[in-house]
Amino acid sequence: MVIRVQLFGAFRDVVDQAHIDIVLPEAATVGELRAEIVRLYPKLGVRIGRFPFALGDSFAKDSEVLREGVEVTIVGLVGGG
């Protein structure tokens, strides 16, 4: 299955893209997605381990199973004042 991951801020800057498409086997987990992103984009490795992933509008645990078509976002730092 193909999982599209939306990137913002520093994550977008590192890969110079607004999103990446990651190919995973059926019933892959968020943790497996995280590992595959690090394998494909090693420069994200240090950063990506500290930040949560969101599936749709909810935060996801690494053990959560993905399904094709789900909207995945890496939730980075948010600034404000």
C-alpha positions in Angstrom: 0.0 0.0 0.0 1.1 3.6 -0.5 0.9 6.0 2.4 1.2 9.7 1.8 2.9 11.7 4.5 2.4 15.4 4.7 5.5 17.4 5.7 5.7 20.9 7.3 8.4 23.2 8.6 11.8 21.6 9.1 10.6 18.2 7.8 9.6 19.8 4.5 12.9 21.7 4.4 15.0 18.6 4.8 13.4 16.7 1.9 12.4 19.8 -0.1 8.9 18.4 -0.7 5.4 19.0 0.7 4.7 15.3 1.0 6.3 11.9 0.5 4.7 8.7 -0.6 5.9 5.6 1.2 5.3 2.0 0.1 4.5 -0.4 2.9 3.0 -3.9 3.2 -0.6 -4.2 4.1 -1.3 -3.9 7.9 2.0 -2.0 8.5 2.1 0.1 11.6 3.0 3.7 12.3 6.3 2.5 13.8 7.1 0.7 10.6 6.2 3.8 8.6 8.5 5.8 10.9 11.4 3.3 10.3 10.9 3.3 6.5 11.0 7.1 6.4 14.2 7.1 8.3 15.6 4.4 6.0 14.7 6.4 2.9 15.5 9.9 4.3 18.3 9.4 6.8 18.5 13.2 7.5 15.1 13.0 9.1 16.2 10.3 11.5 17.2 12.4 14.5 14.2 14.7 14.1 11.5 12.2 13.4 11.9 10.0 16.5 10.9 12.9 18.8 7.7 13.9 17.1 4.2 12.3 17.0 2.4 11.2 13.9 -1.2 12.1 13.3 -3.7 10.0 11.3 -6.4 12.3 10.2 -7.1 14.5 13.1 -5.9 12.2 15.9 -2.4 11.4 17.3 -1.3 7.9 16.6 0.8 5.4 18.6 3.6 3.5 16.8 1.6 0.3 17.2 -1.4 1.6 15.3 -2.1 -0.2 12.0 -2.3 2.0 8.9 -4.8 1.6 6.1 -4.3 2.9 2.6 -5.7 6.4 2.0 -5.3 7.6 5.5 -3.9 11.1 5.9 -0.6 11.0 7.8 1.1 14.1 9.2 4.3 14.4 11.1 3.5 16.8 13.9 6.5 19.2 14.3 7.1 22.1 16.5 4.5 24.9 16.4 5.5 28.5 17.1 3.3 31.2 18.3 3.1 34.1 20.5 
